[in-house]
């Protein structure tokens, strides 16, 4: 999954900031029990593949001819899990841009989150929610994991309806306590708030990003149209011009209801339209996550 160069450049200032106590092990930028890359020096350790060169003590290298990394006691990494909606409705695209689907936008956002995680020494994993069950990319950190995650994301496809509760075992097993969960979805599945509710009740910090098409925002249709639900096959024949006002009112009400329900759970929710750059929505959601 290739991140556009201008978007990648604007990601550099973005950071995860967990409200919960980060309790991982390794390097990171969240207050916790384990040693990391903080400002309060505690000890040196030998350089390991994947450590950032800027953390090497070059003066000590000059004296010893060996690479050592400075560690501090106050930092602990965060593990981020992305729950990626991979149901059939995510294949939707705008008429003006038929190849720019919601699912492509969701995968790009996931790749951007992986880039942010690598930058600050955090781990990230992905669980794709498909009609056939779950697609899993285990959590990991470092540049190699980021690159592997991007390649695997390219192979993800969407289809079917939201998975059944019985298939959610890997979610509850892997998304353990005190982690950050980012749900990326079009919000059309009624089970989505239930998942967010269960995660939030179990002390997972949850963020929600809603992917929306520009056609849903603007409803530019005129004349006769047939709208088809990709998950159920149900069809609706409408006159675009006559239906516009009613659709926009109903759609806005549904979005307010979803946002309100998530807000009552303490879950920040932001919307991302297909004509917006990926870093914009990430800046908004991460700003409200601390």
PASEBA-1860 file (N, C-alpha, C; in nm, 3 decimals):
! residues 290
1> XXXXXXXX> 0.085/-0.119/0.000/0.000/0.000/0.000/0.089/0.124/0.000 ~ 0.095/0.196/-0.111/0.184/0.310/-0.129/0.119/0.436/-0.074 ~ 0.188/0.504/0.016/0.140/0.630/0.072/0.192/0.743/-0.016 ~ 0.107/0.832/-0.067/0.155/0.944/-0.148/0.259/1.025/-0.071 ~ 0.358/1.073/-0.143/0.472/1.140/-0.078/0.429/1.263/0.001 ~ 0.331/1.339/-0.049/0.289/1.459/0.023/0.216/1.421/0.152 ~ 0.138/1.313/0.149/0.070/1.266/0.270/0.173/1.215/0.370 ~ 0.271/1.137/0.323/0.374/1.083/0.412/0.448/1.197/0.484
9> XXXXXXXX> 0.477/1.304/0.411/0.549/1.416/0.472/0.467/1.480/0.583 ~ 0.336/1.487/0.564/0.251/1.551/0.666/0.221/1.459/0.784 ~ 0.253/1.331/0.773/0.233/1.239/0.885/0.337/1.257/0.994 ~ 0.448/1.321/0.961/0.562/1.326/1.054/0.528/1.392/1.186 ~ 0.433/1.483/1.186/0.399/1.550/1.311/0.290/1.482/1.391 ~ 0.239/1.369/1.344/0.127/1.303/1.411/0.178/1.197/1.509 ~ 0.109/1.185/1.622/0.148/1.090/1.726/0.025/1.026/1.788 ~ 0.039/0.901/1.830/-0.061/0.837/1.914/-0.039/0.886/2.057
17> XXXXXXXX> -0.146/0.910/2.129/-0.137/0.948/2.270/-0.247/0.875/2.344 ~ -0.212/0.763/2.407/-0.311/0.682/2.474/-0.354/0.743/2.607 ~ -0.487/0.745/2.633/-0.538/0.788/2.763/-0.513/0.680/2.867 ~ -0.496/0.557/2.822/-0.478/0.445/2.913/-0.331/0.422/2.942 ~ -0.303/0.345/3.042/-0.165/0.318/3.084/-0.101/0.219/2.989 ~ 0.000/0.263/2.915/0.070/0.173/2.824/0.154/0.076/2.906 ~ 0.133/-0.052/2.886/0.196/-0.152/2.971/0.275/-0.252/2.888 ~ 0.329/-0.205/2.775/0.404/-0.296/2.689/0.549/-0.301/2.728
25> XXXXXXXX> 0.628/-0.362/2.642/0.771/-0.377/2.668/0.847/-0.338/2.543 ~ 0.953/-0.260/2.560/1.033/-0.219/2.445/1.044/-0.069/2.439 ~ 1.050/-0.014/2.321/1.070/0.129/2.302/0.940/0.192/2.260 ~ 0.914/0.312/2.310/0.791/0.380/2.272/0.786/0.518/2.334 ~ 0.674/0.588/2.314/0.662/0.725/2.362/0.540/0.740/2.452 ~ 0.508/0.641/2.533/0.394/0.647/2.623/0.440/0.610/2.763 ~ 0.394/0.686/2.862/0.438/0.665/2.999/0.400/0.526/3.047 ~ 0.497/0.453/3.101/0.470/0.319/3.146/0.584/0.265/3.230
33> XXXXXXXX> 0.584/0.135/3.251/0.681/0.074/3.342/0.812/0.037/3.273 ~ 0.811/0.012/3.143/0.930/-0.043/3.080/1.024/0.064/3.031 ~ 1.148/0.024/3.002/1.248/0.120/2.955/1.221/0.157/2.810 ~ 1.261/0.279/2.772/1.235/0.322/2.636/1.321/0.439/2.598 ~ 1.272/0.516/2.501/1.352/0.625/2.444/1.313/0.759/2.503 ~ 1.308/0.770/2.634/1.265/0.893/2.698/1.379/0.989/2.720 ~ 1.351/1.097/2.793/1.451/1.199/2.819/1.530/1.170/2.946 ~ 1.476/1.088/3.035/1.542/1.060/3.162/1.632/0.937/3.145
41> XXXXXXXX> 1.760/0.961/3.128/1.852/0.851/3.098/1.862/0.754/3.215 ~ 1.861/0.624/3.182/1.878/0.523/3.286/1.996/0.431/3.258 ~ 2.010/0.384/3.134/2.118/0.289/3.106/2.143/0.282/2.956 ~ 2.255/0.215/2.922/2.284/0.183/2.783/2.250/0.036/2.758 ~ 2.220/0.005/2.632/2.212/-0.134/2.589/2.271/-0.143/2.449 ~ 2.307/-0.264/2.408/2.367/-0.283/2.276/2.265/-0.252/2.167 ~ 2.314/-0.196/2.058/2.229/-0.165/1.943/2.169/-0.293/1.885 ~ 2.041/-0.287/1.848/1.973/-0.398/1.783/1.918/-0.351/1.648
49> XXXXXXXX> 1.910/-0.443/1.553/1.858/-0.411/1.421/1.718/-0.353/1.434 ~ 1.696/-0.237/1.373/1.568/-0.170/1.382/1.568/-0.049/1.472 ~ 1.669/-0.036/1.560/1.680/0.083/1.643/1.708/0.205/1.556 ~ 1.655/0.319/1.597/1.678/0.441/1.521/1.821/0.490/1.540 ~ 1.892/0.525/1.432/2.031/0.572/1.444/2.046/0.692/1.536 ~ 1.942/0.778/1.544/1.954/0.898/1.627/1.965/0.866/1.775 ~ 1.930/0.741/1.814/1.936/0.704/1.955/2.071/0.641/1.992 ~ 2.158/0.626/1.896/2.292/0.574/1.925/2.377/0.683/1.992
57> XXXXXXXX> 2.449/0.645/2.094/2.542/0.738/2.160/2.672/0.736/2.081 ~ 2.692/0.837/1.997/2.807/0.836/1.906/2.938/0.865/1.980 ~ 2.930/0.938/2.090/3.052/0.962/2.169/3.102/0.831/2.230 ~ 3.008/0.752/2.281/3.046/0.624/2.338/3.099/0.531/2.230 ~ 3.041/0.540/2.109/3.092/0.461/1.996/3.236/0.497/1.966 ~ 3.269/0.627/1.973/3.405/0.671/1.946/3.505/0.615/2.046 ~ 3.460/0.593/2.169/3.550/0.542/2.272/3.558/0.389/2.272 ~ 3.450/0.323/2.232/3.443/0.177/2.246/3.443/0.103/2.113
65> XXXXXXXX> 3.416/0.177/2.003/3.403/0.115/1.871/3.286/0.015/1.867 ~ 3.187/0.036/1.952/3.066/-0.046/1.954/2.945/0.046/1.961 ~ 2.831/-0.001/1.907/2.710/0.079/1.907/2.628/0.052/2.034 ~ 2.594/0.159/2.107/2.508/0.149/2.223/2.392/0.247/2.208 ~ 2.276/0.206/2.260/2.155/0.289/2.256/2.122/0.336/2.397 ~ 2.085/0.461/2.408/2.045/0.516/2.538/1.903/0.475/2.570 ~ 1.876/0.435/2.694/1.742/0.398/2.738/1.701/0.482/2.857 ~ 1.569/0.498/2.870/1.514/0.568/2.986/1.404/0.482/3.045
73> XXXXXXXX> 1.370/0.508/3.170/1.276/0.422/3.241/1.131/0.462/3.222 ~ 1.103/0.581/3.166/0.968/0.631/3.174/0.880/0.597/3.054 ~ 0.936/0.542/2.948/0.857/0.523/2.826/0.817/0.379/2.806 ~ 0.698/0.360/2.750/0.648/0.226/2.721/0.573/0.232/2.590 ~ 0.587/0.133/2.506/0.521/0.138/2.375/0.373/0.107/2.385 ~ 0.302/0.148/2.283/0.159/0.123/2.271/0.140/0.021/2.160 ~ 0.043/-0.066/2.177/0.003/-0.154/2.068/-0.129/-0.104/2.011 ~ -0.132/-0.080/1.882/-0.251/-0.030/1.812/-0.307/-0.143/1.727
81> XXXXXXXX> -0.437/-0.164/1.737/-0.506/-0.258/1.650/-0.605/-0.183/1.562 ~ -0.601/-0.210/1.433/-0.698/-0.152/1.340/-0.802/-0.259/1.307 ~ -0.928/-0.230/1.338/-1.039/-0.315/1.294/-1.090/-0.256/1.163 ~ -1.064/-0.327/1.055/-1.088/-0.276/0.920/-1.213/-0.339/0.861 ~ -1.314/-0.259/0.835/-1.436/-0.306/0.772/-1.405/-0.350/0.630 ~ -1.420/-0.480/0.604/-1.394/-0.534/0.470/-1.519/-0.599/0.415 ~ -1.635/-0.543/0.449/-1.762/-0.594/0.396/-1.788/-0.536/0.258 ~ -1.891/-0.589/0.192/-1.915/-0.555/0.051/-1.944/-0.407/0.029
89> XXXXXXXX> -2.004/-0.340/0.127/-2.038/-0.200/0.109/-1.915/-0.111/0.097 ~ -1.799/-0.161/0.143/-1.676/-0.083/0.134/-1.621/-0.078/-0.008 ~ -1.679/-0.154/-0.098/-1.637/-0.149/-0.238/-1.698/-0.031/-0.312 ~ -1.783/0.044/-0.245/-1.850/0.158/-0.307/-1.751/0.266/-0.346 ~ -1.775/0.327/-0.461/-1.694/0.440/-0.508/-1.788/0.547/-0.561 ~ -1.736/0.667/-0.577/-1.814/0.775/-0.636/-1.819/0.761/-0.787 ~ -1.925/0.810/-0.846/-1.941/0.802/-0.992/-1.825/0.873/-1.062 ~ -1.781/0.984/-1.009/-1.673/1.061/-1.072/-1.538/0.992/-1.060
97> XXXXXXXX> -1.521/0.905/-0.959/-1.393/0.836/-0.936/-1.421/0.689/-0.908 ~ -1.456/0.611/-1.009/-1.502/0.473/-0.988/-1.397/0.378/-0.933 ~ -1.270/0.414/-0.940/-1.165/0.325/-0.888/-1.124/0.360/-0.746 ~ -1.167/0.475/-0.696/-1.131/0.519/-0.561/-1.239/0.474/-0.463 ~ -1.229/0.350/-0.419/-1.332/0.294/-0.332/-1.311/0.332/-0.186 ~ -1.415/0.310/-0.107/-1.403/0.330/0.038/-1.298/0.236/0.095 ~ -1.291/0.115/0.041/-1.196/0.018/0.094/-1.053/0.061/0.065 ~ -1.029/0.117/-0.052/-0.896/0.167/-0.084/-0.857/0.280/0.011
105> XXXXXXXX> -0.953/0.368/0.042/-0.925/0.477/0.136/-0.897/0.422/0.275 ~ -0.972/0.318/0.316/-0.952/0.258/0.449/-0.816/0.192/0.459 ~ -0.773/0.125/0.352/-0.641/0.061/0.353/-0.530/0.165/0.357 ~ -0.549/0.276/0.288/-0.449/0.383/0.292/-0.439/0.441/0.433 ~ -0.552/0.463/0.498/-0.550/0.513/0.635/-0.477/0.415/0.727 ~ -0.500/0.286/0.706/-0.433/0.184/0.788/-0.282/0.189/0.767 ~ -0.239/0.203/0.641/-0.096/0.214/0.612/-0.037/0.338/0.677 ~ -0.112/0.448/0.679/-0.065/0.571/0.744/-0.051/0.552/0.894
113> XXXXXXXX> -0.146/0.480/0.955/-0.137/0.452/1.098/-0.014/0.367/1.128 ~ 0.018/0.274/1.039/0.139/0.193/1.056/0.264/0.279/1.047 ~ 0.262/0.376/0.960/0.376/0.467/0.947/0.396/0.547/1.075 ~ 0.287/0.596/1.133/0.295/0.671/1.258/0.347/0.581/1.370 ~ 0.297/0.458/1.375/0.339/0.364/1.480/0.489/0.338/1.473 ~ 0.540/0.316/1.353/0.683/0.290/1.338/0.765/0.411/1.381 ~ 0.718/0.530/1.346/0.791/0.652/1.379/0.811/0.668/1.528 ~ 0.712/0.631/1.608/0.724/0.651/1.753/0.750/0.522/1.829
121> XXXXXXXX> 0.787/0.416/1.759/0.828/0.294/1.826/0.716/0.209/1.880 ~ 0.596/0.222/1.824/0.482/0.143/1.868/0.460/0.023/1.777 ~ 0.372/-0.067/1.822/0.336/-0.185/1.743/0.197/-0.167/1.686 ~ 0.168/-0.234/1.574/0.037/-0.223/1.511/0.000/-0.355/1.446 ~ -0.126/-0.391/1.454/-0.180/-0.509/1.389/-0.313/-0.474/1.324 ~ -0.360/-0.560/1.234/-0.483/-0.534/1.160/-0.572/-0.656/1.163 ~ -0.701/-0.634/1.187/-0.801/-0.739/1.175/-0.905/-0.693/1.074 ~ -0.911/-0.761/0.960/-1.009/-0.730/0.858/-1.139/-0.803/0.885
129> XXXXXXXX> -1.251/-0.730/0.889/-1.381/-0.788/0.920/-1.453/-0.816/0.788 ~ -1.454/-0.941/0.745/-1.512/-0.978/0.616/-1.630/-1.073/0.635 ~ -1.707/-1.089/0.528/-1.819/-1.181/0.532/-1.775/-1.325/0.552 ~ -1.651/-1.356/0.513/-1.600/-1.492/0.527/-1.537/-1.516/0.663 ~ -1.529/-1.413/0.746/-1.464/-1.425/0.876/-1.367/-1.311/0.897 ~ -1.251/-1.340/0.954/-1.153/-1.238/0.985/-1.023/-1.262/0.910 ~ -0.962/-1.153/0.862/-0.827/-1.157/0.806/-0.734/-1.090/0.906 ~ -0.626/-1.156/0.941/-0.541/-1.108/1.049/-0.400/-1.079/1.004
137> XXXXXXXX> -0.351/-0.961/1.043/-0.209/-0.928/1.035/-0.163/-0.909/1.179 ~ -0.085/-1.002/1.235/-0.046/-0.992/1.377/0.026/-0.861/1.407 ~ 0.015/-0.816/1.530/0.079/-0.691/1.571/0.230/-0.708/1.573 ~ 0.299/-0.604/1.534/0.444/-0.602/1.535/0.493/-0.460/1.519 ~ 0.621/-0.441/1.533/0.679/-0.308/1.521/0.799/-0.307/1.429 ~ 0.847/-0.188/1.399/0.965/-0.174/1.316/0.934/-0.158/1.169 ~ 1.035/-0.113/1.095/1.017/-0.085/0.953/0.983/-0.210/0.873 ~ 1.044/-0.323/0.908/1.016/-0.446/0.833/0.871/-0.489/0.850
145> XXXXXXXX> 0.819/-0.476/0.971/0.679/-0.511/0.994/0.587/-0.415/0.918 ~ 0.621/-0.287/0.919/0.541/-0.189/0.844/0.535/-0.225/0.696 ~ 0.649/-0.260/0.639/0.652/-0.294/0.497/0.574/-0.422/0.468 ~ 0.586/-0.520/0.557/0.511/-0.645/0.541/0.361/-0.619/0.554 ~ 0.323/-0.535/0.648/0.182/-0.501/0.666/0.126/-0.434/0.540 ~ 0.204/-0.343/0.482/0.158/-0.274/0.361/0.138/-0.372/0.245 ~ 0.228/-0.468/0.231/0.214/-0.568/0.126/0.090/-0.654/0.148 ~ 0.067/-0.695/0.272/-0.049/-0.779/0.301/-0.178/-0.702/0.283
153> XXXXXXXX> -0.177/-0.573/0.316/-0.296/-0.491/0.294/-0.335/-0.487/0.148 ~ -0.235/-0.482/0.059/-0.263/-0.481/-0.084/-0.343/-0.604/-0.126 ~ -0.323/-0.716/-0.056/-0.393/-0.838/-0.090/-0.530/-0.851/-0.028 ~ -0.567/-0.761/0.063/-0.699/-0.766/0.125/-0.807/-0.730/0.023 ~ -0.918/-0.799/0.027/-1.034/-0.766/-0.056/-1.156/-0.757/0.033 ~ -1.262/-0.696/-0.017/-1.383/-0.683/0.064/-1.498/-0.758/-0.002 ~ -1.591/-0.804/0.082/-1.706/-0.878/0.032/-1.790/-0.933/0.145 ~ -1.916/-0.959/0.116/-2.004/-1.019/0.215/-2.053/-0.920/0.320
161> XXXXXXXX> -2.119/-0.973/0.421/-2.174/-0.892/0.528/-2.081/-0.895/0.649 ~ -2.117/-0.818/0.754/-2.037/-0.813/0.876/-2.030/-0.953/0.937 ~ -1.913/-0.995/0.985/-1.899/-1.131/1.040/-1.986/-1.152/1.164 ~ -2.019/-1.275/1.189/-2.102/-1.309/1.304/-2.023/-1.298/1.434 ~ -2.094/-1.287/1.544/-2.031/-1.277/1.675/-1.943/-1.397/1.704 ~ -1.983/-1.514/1.654/-1.908/-1.637/1.681/-1.766/-1.633/1.624 ~ -1.745/-1.550/1.521/-1.613/-1.545/1.457/-1.520/-1.441/1.519 ~ -1.566/-1.375/1.626/-1.490/-1.265/1.684/-1.385/-1.311/1.785
169> XXXXXXXX> -1.368/-1.440/1.802/-1.271/-1.490/1.898/-1.134/-1.426/1.887 ~ -1.074/-1.419/1.767/-0.940/-1.357/1.755/-0.936/-1.211/1.798 ~ -1.049/-1.141/1.786/-1.051/-1.001/1.831/-1.035/-0.994/1.982 ~ -1.117/-1.069/2.053/-1.113/-1.063/2.199/-0.982/-1.123/2.253 ~ -0.922/-1.217/2.180/-0.797/-1.277/2.226/-0.678/-1.182/2.209 ~ -0.675/-1.111/2.099/-0.557/-1.029/2.066/-0.568/-0.885/2.115 ~ -0.687/-0.831/2.111/-0.704/-0.691/2.152/-0.721/-0.689/2.303 ~ -0.608/-0.702/2.373/-0.610/-0.716/2.518/-0.623/-0.580/2.585
177> XXXXXXXX> -0.625/-0.583/2.717/-0.653/-0.464/2.796/-0.548/-0.354/2.774 ~ -0.594/-0.228/2.783/-0.509/-0.110/2.778/-0.443/-0.088/2.642 ~ -0.509/-0.130/2.535/-0.457/-0.107/2.402/-0.544/-0.002/2.330 ~ -0.493/0.045/2.218/-0.567/0.141/2.137/-0.625/0.069/2.016 ~ -0.755/0.086/1.994/-0.824/0.024/1.880/-0.878/0.134/1.791 ~ -0.849/0.125/1.661/-0.902/0.219/1.563/-0.995/0.142/1.470 ~ -1.123/0.175/1.472/-1.220/0.111/1.384/-1.236/0.198/1.260 ~ -1.217/0.139/1.143/-1.235/0.210/1.016/-1.347/0.142/0.940
185> XXXXXXXX> -1.456/0.214/0.916/-1.575/0.152/0.857/-1.662/0.259/0.793 ~ -1.753/0.217/0.706/-1.850/0.313/0.652/-1.966/0.334/0.749 ~ -1.971/0.255/0.856/-2.072/0.274/0.958/-2.209/0.221/0.924 ~ -2.220/0.145/0.815/-2.351/0.096/0.772/-2.397/-0.029/0.848 ~ -2.305/-0.098/0.913/-2.340/-0.221/0.982/-2.385/-0.190/1.124 ~ -2.504/-0.237/1.159/-2.559/-0.208/1.292/-2.480/-0.272/1.403 ~ -2.399/-0.374/1.370/-2.320/-0.442/1.473/-2.197/-0.361/1.514 ~ -2.159/-0.261/1.436/-2.037/-0.186/1.465/-2.041/-0.119/1.602
193> XXXXXXXX> -2.148/-0.045/1.639/-2.150/0.015/1.772/-2.144/-0.088/1.884 ~ -2.197/-0.208/1.860/-2.193/-0.313/1.960/-2.049/-0.359/1.986 ~ -1.972/-0.368/1.878/-1.830/-0.404/1.892/-1.756/-0.295/1.969 ~ -1.780/-0.169/1.931/-1.716/-0.057/2.001/-1.755/-0.055/2.148 ~ -1.882/-0.083/2.176/-1.929/-0.083/2.314/-1.859/-0.191/2.396 ~ -1.845/-0.309/2.339/-1.782/-0.418/2.411/-1.634/-0.389/2.436 ~ -1.567/-0.332/2.337/-1.426/-0.298/2.354/-1.407/-0.188/2.459 ~ -1.490/-0.083/2.452/-1.478/0.027/2.546/-1.508/-0.018/2.689
201> XXXXXXXX> -1.607/-0.106/2.704/-1.643/-0.156/2.837/-1.531/-0.240/2.896 ~ -1.447/-0.298/2.811/-1.336/-0.382/2.856/-1.206/-0.303/2.865 ~ -1.214/-0.170/2.878/-1.099/-0.083/2.898/-1.005/-0.079/2.778 ~ -1.060/-0.090/2.661/-0.983/-0.061/2.541/-1.015/0.082/2.499 ~ -0.912/0.159/2.467/-0.937/0.291/2.411/-0.973/0.274/2.265 ~ -1.087/0.328/2.223/-1.140/0.306/2.089/-1.157/0.439/2.017 ~ -1.112/0.444/1.894/-1.134/0.556/1.804/-1.209/0.504/1.682 ~ -1.293/0.588/1.624/-1.373/0.544/1.509/-1.358/0.643/1.394
209> XXXXXXXX> -1.330/0.589/1.275/-1.322/0.670/1.152/-1.428/0.620/1.057 ~ -1.519/0.708/1.016/-1.625/0.672/0.922/-1.587/0.713/0.781 ~ -1.585/0.617/0.689/-1.551/0.644/0.549/-1.680/0.672/0.472 ~ -1.686/0.787/0.406/-1.807/0.827/0.334/-1.771/0.869/0.192 ~ -1.861/0.839/0.101/-1.843/0.880/-0.038/-1.890/1.023/-0.058 ~ -1.832/1.090/-0.155/-1.876/1.226/-0.188/-2.018/1.225/-0.242 ~ -2.056/1.117/-0.312/-2.193/1.106/-0.362/-2.293/1.099/-0.247 ~ -2.251/1.041/-0.134/-2.339/1.038/-0.017/-2.351/1.176/0.045
217> XXXXXXXX> -2.247/1.254/0.036/-2.248/1.390/0.090/-2.327/1.485/0.001 ~ -2.311/1.471/-0.132/-2.366/1.568/-0.226/-2.492/1.519/-0.299 ~ -2.509/1.388/-0.311/-2.619/1.325/-0.384/-2.642/1.397/-0.518 ~ -2.548/1.380/-0.612/-2.555/1.453/-0.739/-2.644/1.388/-0.844 ~ -2.726/1.291/-0.807/-2.802/1.212/-0.903/-2.927/1.286/-0.951 ~ -2.952/1.274/-1.081/-3.076/1.326/-1.140/-3.133/1.220/-1.233 ~ -3.263/1.220/-1.250/-3.326/1.119/-1.335/-3.342/0.988/-1.261 ~ -3.378/0.885/-1.335/-3.404/0.755/-1.275/-3.277/0.679/-1.240
225> XXXXXXXX> -3.274/0.622/-1.119/-3.160/0.544/-1.072/-3.209/0.421/-0.998 ~ -3.127/0.316/-1.005/-3.151/0.197/-0.924/-3.035/0.186/-0.825 ~ -3.066/0.192/-0.698/-2.966/0.177/-0.594/-2.976/0.036/-0.538 ~ -2.861/-0.029/-0.527/-2.857/-0.169/-0.485/-2.770/-0.186/-0.362 ~ -2.821/-0.255/-0.262/-2.744/-0.288/-0.142/-2.649/-0.402/-0.176 ~ -2.517/-0.379/-0.171/-2.421/-0.483/-0.213/-2.417/-0.603/-0.120 ~ -2.468/-0.588/0.002/-2.461/-0.697/0.098/-2.586/-0.782/0.102 ~ -2.702/-0.720/0.071/-2.827/-0.796/0.073/-2.886/-0.817/-0.066
233> XXXXXXXX> -2.843/-0.734/-0.164/-2.898/-0.743/-0.298/-3.028/-0.666/-0.316 ~ -3.079/-0.605/-0.211/-3.204/-0.529/-0.219/-3.185/-0.408/-0.312 ~ -3.288/-0.378/-0.390/-3.282/-0.268/-0.486/-3.390/-0.166/-0.458 ~ -3.359/-0.041/-0.490/-3.453/0.069/-0.472/-3.448/0.158/-0.595 ~ -3.563/0.174/-0.661/-3.572/0.259/-0.780/-3.620/0.398/-0.737 ~ -3.544/0.501/-0.772/-3.580/0.637/-0.730/-3.555/0.736/-0.843 ~ -3.621/0.849/-0.833/-3.589/0.964/-0.916/-3.491/1.048/-0.836 ~ -3.369/1.061/-0.888/-3.263/1.125/-0.812/-3.298/1.264/-0.764
241> XXXXXXXX> -3.349/1.348/-0.853/-3.381/1.485/-0.816/-3.487/1.493/-0.708 ~ -3.590/1.409/-0.720/-3.699/1.411/-0.623/-3.657/1.355/-0.488 ~ -3.562/1.263/-0.488/-3.523/1.195/-0.363/-3.411/1.266/-0.289 ~ -3.348/1.365/-0.349/-3.226/1.423/-0.293/-3.246/1.478/-0.153 ~ -3.344/1.566/-0.135/-3.363/1.631/-0.005/-3.392/1.528/0.104 ~ -3.478/1.431/0.075/-3.513/1.330/0.174/-3.392/1.244/0.209 ~ -3.314/1.207/0.106/-3.195/1.125/0.133/-3.097/1.199/0.222 ~ -3.067/1.324/0.187/-2.968/1.399/0.264/-3.013/1.416/0.409
249> XXXXXXXX> -3.141/1.438/0.431/-3.192/1.453/0.568/-3.180/1.323/0.645 ~ -3.220/1.212/0.581/-3.214/1.082/0.649/-3.069/1.040/0.675 ~ -2.983/1.065/0.577/-2.843/1.025/0.592/-2.776/1.105/0.703 ~ -2.804/1.236/0.709/-2.747/1.318/0.815/-2.796/1.272/0.952 ~ -2.925/1.236/0.962/-2.979/1.189/1.089/-2.914/1.059/1.132 ~ -2.890/0.967/1.037/-2.825/0.839/1.069/-2.682/0.861/1.117 ~ -2.611/0.955/1.056/-2.475/0.983/1.097/-2.471/1.046/1.236 ~ -2.565/1.136/1.264/-2.570/1.197/1.397/-2.601/1.092/1.504
257> XXXXXXXX> -2.690/0.999/1.470/-2.724/0.894/1.565/-2.602/0.806/1.597 ~ -2.526/0.768/1.492/-2.407/0.687/1.513/-2.304/0.762/1.596 ~ -2.278/0.888/1.561/-2.179/0.966/1.635/-2.220/0.983/1.780 ~ -2.350/1.008/1.804/-2.398/1.024/1.940/-2.387/0.897/2.021 ~ -2.418/0.784/1.958/-2.409/0.656/2.029/-2.265/0.625/2.068 ~ -2.172/0.651/1.975/-2.031/0.628/2.005/-1.981/0.727/2.111 ~ -2.027/0.851/2.105/-1.985/0.951/2.203/-2.027/0.911/2.344 ~ -2.145/0.851/2.356/-2.190/0.807/2.489/-2.104/0.695/2.545
265> XXXXXXXX> -2.033/0.626/2.455/-1.940/0.521/2.498/-1.801/0.576/2.525 ~ -1.782/0.706/2.500/-1.650/0.766/2.512/-1.562/0.739/2.393 ~ -1.623/0.711/2.277/-1.548/0.677/2.155/-1.552/0.796/2.059 ~ -1.440/0.866/2.038/-1.438/0.974/1.939/-1.464/0.919/1.799 ~ -1.541/0.992/1.721/-1.576/0.948/1.585/-1.560/1.066/1.490 ~ -1.487/1.045/1.382/-1.471/1.149/1.278/-1.503/1.088/1.143 ~ -1.539/1.174/1.049/-1.575/1.128/0.915/-1.467/1.165/0.815 ~ -1.450/1.076/0.718/-1.350/1.097/0.614/-1.416/1.076/0.478
273> XXXXXXXX> -1.417/1.180/0.396/-1.473/1.170/0.261/-1.365/1.132/0.161 ~ -1.407/1.069/0.054/-1.311/1.013/-0.042/-1.230/1.119/-0.116 ~ -1.273/1.243/-0.112/-1.195/1.348/-0.180/-1.104/1.423/-0.085 ~ -1.086/1.371/0.038/-1.000/1.436/0.136/-0.869/1.360/0.151 ~ -0.759/1.432/0.180/-0.631/1.363/0.203/-0.635/1.283/0.332 ~ -0.564/1.172/0.334/-0.569/1.080/0.448/-0.519/1.144/0.577 ~ -0.420/1.229/0.570/-0.363/1.284/0.693/-0.459/1.378/0.765 ~ -0.554/1.437/0.693/-0.647/1.531/0.755/-0.733/1.464/0.861
281> XXXXXXXX> -0.794/1.351/0.828/-0.880/1.282/0.924/-0.797/1.224/1.038 ~ -0.676/1.179/1.010/-0.591/1.126/1.117/-0.550/1.237/1.213 ~ -0.528/1.354/1.162/-0.492/1.466/1.249/-0.610/1.497/1.343 ~ -0.732/1.493/1.290/-0.849/1.523/1.373/-0.873/1.416/1.478 ~ -0.864/1.289/1.440/-0.894/1.182/1.535/-0.788/1.169/1.641 ~ -0.660/1.186/1.604/-0.554/1.172/1.703/-0.547/1.292/1.796 ~ -0.590/1.407/1.748/-0.591/1.526/1.835/-0.690/1.509/1.949 ~ -0.797/1.432/1.928/-0.896/1.413/2.032/-0.878/1.286/2.111
289> XX> -0.765/1.215/2.090/-0.745/1.084/2.154/-0.667/1.090/2.283 ~ -0.603/1.202/2.310/-0.517/1.207/2.427/-0.595/1.235/2.555
END
